[in-house]
């Protein structure tokens, strides 16, 4: 084999591996959800999906990437499930059901989607992962890992806890679901209330990871945002009298409306105050406002998602950055802090205070957060502190804060922005 031939083979293998990684990143949650419905066990479904992934890595460099790569992986995993049942001589009802599933086709004359049923495998998996047999921490960690496709490291950053802690939570959660014989089925409507809070939480965390990726070379992962928004819309139709369901949709719509203005053509981040608002999606802003109106129409008051959506609406409706009603945003953050106290909410309030009142008042809030130590590993804390110090003319201190923030972030794009801010000082 010539050097050129060897080089071509290596290049082809590299392309195939990148294709596999891209497909897995986008399709893994759906594949695992479909397999969980079929085999009835989340752990086994993940194992089958991983085995199919290994087959793809071996075959695609030779055969090429299939036109519908996600369907290819799902079909291979299904065949592996059948083979496993055959070897174990457990054909019975599950094998018959499997054969029926493989042979089934969508009926074009089927009735429209029933809002009282969860027919989406991925949404069904969200509800299963948020089963009350699991702790809230385990519910969120498992759903982010399986449904959101986040790595353990990314989930750990979302929780601000060590990676090992997240890994242990996920392993225990899978074992608990298996031991409790939790069925992969639609929960009864009477069970919705005890799961909704967790469902809302994980969908928004998935959206946030797409909106501002905690790690990697890309600042955004839009596919995660779109999937979280799609699922949130379905949940809102399942529980039309639940204000926070519509408020969550409103928040996502309003935040997602900025996508077209958040990066340059080369993927460099553009911060909120510097964005070209003509590129914001006005139709999506209107959808967000309508969803917020629908939430308010229930007459039950605004919860945490409703208040966050109202903050997003303040930004979305300001013609220019200078027209932003920062005073109202401060009040909304104060209300949010009383309803759902969090050091991250307090940090965001500090940013709003800096714009409404001035950096000195905001710095006192941020310094209290530093002293408390709750956000010690959170890169946005030194980032915000650096901005405030820079505005106060304390450039040397500001540089140190930006450099500290750059060391803490796992996202390469964001690291570049922070280091550029430091260099500019």
Residue pairs with C-beta under 8 A, 6 or more apart in sequence:
1 9
9 61
12 61
13 61
16 57
16 60
16 61
16 65
17 57
17 61
19 60
19 65
19 69
20 53
20 56
20 57
20 60
20 65
20 69
23 56
23 65
23 69
23 70
23 73
24 53
24 73
25 149
25 223
26 70
26 223
27 69
27 70
27 73
28 49
28 149
29 122
29 125
29 146
29 147
29 148
29 149
29 227
30 70
30 74
30 121
30 122
31 49
31 52
31 70
31 73
31 74
31 77
32 42
32 45
32 46
32 49
32 125
32 146
33 45
33 121
33 122
33 124
33 125
33 147
34 74
34 121
35 44
35 45
35 48
35 49
35 74
35 77
35 78
35 81
36 42
36 45
36 121
36 125
36 128
36 184
37 121
37 124
37 184
38 45
38 78
38 81
38 97
38 98
38 101
39 45
39 48
39 81
39 94
40 94
40 183
40 184
41 178
42 125
42 128
42 129
42 146
42 174
42 177
42 178
43 174
43 175
43 178
44 81
45 77
46 146
48 77
48 78
48 80
48 81
49 73
49 77
51 76
51 77
51 80
52 73
52 74
52 76
52 77
52 80
53 73
55 76
56 69
56 72
56 73
56 76
60 66
66 72
78 98
78 101
78 102
81 98
82 95
82 98
85 91
85 94
85 95
85 98
86 95
113 119
115 237
115 238
115 240
116 189
116 238
117 186
118 124
118 127
118 186
118 187
118 234
118 238
120 231
120 234
122 147
122 227
122 231
123 231
123 234
123 235
124 184
124 185
124 186
125 146
125 147
125 184
126 143
126 147
126 199
126 202
126 203
126 231
127 186
127 187
127 195
127 199
128 177
128 182
128 184
129 139
129 142
129 143
129 146
129 147
129 173
129 202
130 139
130 143
130 195
130 198
130 199
130 202
131 139
131 177
131 180
131 182
131 195
132 191
132 194
132 195
133 176
133 177
133 180
133 182
134 142
134 173
134 176
134 177
136 198
136 201
137 159
137 169
138 169
138 170
138 172
138 173
138 176
139 173
139 198
139 202
140 159
140 198
140 201
140 202
140 205
141 155
141 159
141 166
141 169
141 170
141 173
142 169
142 170
142 173
142 174
143 198
143 202
143 206
144 150
144 154
144 155
144 158
144 202
144 205
144 206
144 209
145 151
145 152
145 155
145 166
145 170
147 202
147 206
148 202
148 205
148 206
148 209
148 224
148 228
149 224
150 158
150 206
150 209
151 215
152 163
152 166
152 167
152 170
153 163
153 215
153 410
154 209
154 213
154 214
154 215
154 410
155 166
155 170
156 162
156 163
156 165
156 166
157 214
157 215
157 410
158 205
158 208
158 209
158 214
159 165
159 166
160 375
160 377
160 378
187 195
192 238
192 239
196 235
196 239
196 242
196 244
196 245
199 235
200 235
200 244
200 245
200 248
200 305
203 228
203 231
203 232
203 235
203 248
204 228
204 248
204 251
204 252
204 305
206 224
206 227
206 228
207 224
207 225
207 228
207 229
207 232
207 252
207 255
209 221
209 224
210 220
210 221
210 222
210 223
210 224
210 225
210 226
210 227
210 228
211 220
211 225
211 255
211 256
212 219
212 220
212 411
212 414
213 219
213 220
213 221
213 411
214 409
214 410
214 411
215 410
215 411
216 410
216 411
216 412
217 412
217 413
218 267
218 413
219 262
219 263
219 267
219 268
219 269
219 411
219 413
219 414
220 259
220 262
220 263
222 259
225 252
225 255
225 256
225 259
226 256
228 252
229 249
229 252
229 253
229 256
232 245
232 248
232 249
232 252
233 249
235 245
235 248
236 242
236 245
236 246
236 248
236 249
236 291
238 245
239 245
241 298
242 298
243 295
243 296
243 298
243 300
243 301
243 302
243 303
243 306
244 295
244 303
244 304
244 305
244 306
245 295
246 291
246 292
246 294
246 295
246 298
247 291
247 292
247 295
247 302
247 303
247 305
247 306
247 308
247 309
248 305
248 309
249 288
249 291
250 288
250 289
250 290
250 291
250 292
250 295
250 305
250 306
250 309
250 312
250 313
251 288
251 305
251 308
251 309
251 312
252 288
253 284
253 285
253 287
253 288
253 291
254 284
254 285
254 288
254 289
254 309
254 312
254 313
254 315
254 316
255 312
256 281
256 284
257 280
257 281
257 282
257 284
257 285
257 288
257 316
258 272
258 275
258 280
258 281
259 281
260 279
260 280
260 281
261 270
261 275
261 276
261 277
261 279
261 280
262 269
262 270
262 275
263 269
263 270
264 270
267 413
268 413
268 416
268 417
269 413
269 414
269 417
270 276
271 417
272 315
272 321
273 321
274 321
277 318
277 319
277 320
277 321
280 316
285 316
285 317
288 309
288 312
288 313
288 316
289 313
289 316
291 309
292 306
292 309
292 310
292 313
295 302
295 306
295 309
296 302
296 306
302 310
303 339
304 336
304 339
304 340
307 332
307 335
307 336
307 339
308 336
310 332
311 329
311 332
311 333
311 336
314 324
314 325
314 328
314 329
314 332
315 324
318 324
318 325
324 355
326 352
326 355
326 356
327 356
329 352
329 355
329 356
330 349
330 352
330 353
330 356
330 357
333 345
333 348
333 349
333 352
334 349
336 345
337 345
337 346
337 349
343 369
343 372
343 374
343 375
344 375
344 378
346 365
346 369
347 365
347 366
347 369
347 375
347 380
347 381
347 384
349 365
350 362
350 363
350 365
350 366
350 369
350 384
350 388
351 362
351 384
353 361
353 362
353 365
354 361
354 362
354 363
354 387
354 388
354 391
359 387
359 388
359 389
359 391
359 392
360 392
362 388
363 385
363 388
363 389
363 392
366 381
366 384
366 385
366 388
367 385
369 375
369 381
370 381
370 385
375 381
377 408
378 408
379 405
379 406
379 408
379 409
379 414
379 418
380 405
381 405
382 401
382 402
382 404
382 405
382 408
383 401
383 402
383 405
383 418
385 401
386 398
386 399
386 400
386 401
386 402
386 405
386 418
386 421
386 422
387 398
389 395
389 397
389 398
389 401
390 398
390 421
390 425
395 425
398 422
398 425
399 422
399 425
402 418
402 419
402 421
402 422
402 425
403 418
403 419
403 422
405 418
406 415
406 418
406 419
406 422
409 415
409 418
